[in-house]
Amino acid sequence: MVRQYLTTRQVAHELGVSLNTVYRWLKAERLPEPLRDPDNNYRLWTVEDLNRLRQAASERV
């Protein structure tokens, strides 16, 4: 089975925040750093990552 990955931009869109907000959260360690693509060092977000982020966001409110 081939795993589907989301871009950081897609994750930001799904969370309803700006791309810069996601980067700020990563820098402040409010979000766990996802896997990285070894070829280009892009972040590789999974659907499971997104679900965990949504749950963590709902617990903060």
N, C-alpha and C positions, 0 to 999 in steps of 0.2 A: 504494500500500500504506500502510495506517495503522499507525504505529509505536505499540507498546504501552509504556507507562511504568509503573514501579513506584514506590510511595511509599517514603519513608525507613523507615517501620515495616516494610514488606514486605522491604526489603533487610536490615534488622536480623534479622528472623525467619529469612530464608534463610541468613544468616551465622551464626546461632545465638548472637547477642549481643543485649544490650539496646539500646533506642533511644538511651538516654543514651550508651552506648559509641560508637555511630556518630557522634553529635554531638561527643563528645570527640575522636574520631579526625579528624573534619573540622577541628575547631578547631586541633588539633596538626599539621595538614597530613599526617597519615598516610594519608589518603584524598584522592583528587582531588575537587574540587568538581564535581558534575554540572551539567548544564544547568538553567536556572531557567525556570519558567513566567512569561512576561511579564505575565500578568494578575494573578497572586496571589503570585508570587515563590517558589512551592513548588519543591522540588528535583524534577527529572525524571530518574529513573534508568532506564537501558535494560538489557535483558538482557545486552548486551555489557559494560556497566559492571559488572554483577553478576559476570560471568565473570572479568573482570580482577581484581576484588576478591578473589574466591575464589583465584585463582592467586597473587596477592600474599600472601594470608594463608598459603597452603601453603608458600610460599618462606621465610616468616619463622620457621616452626616448626623 
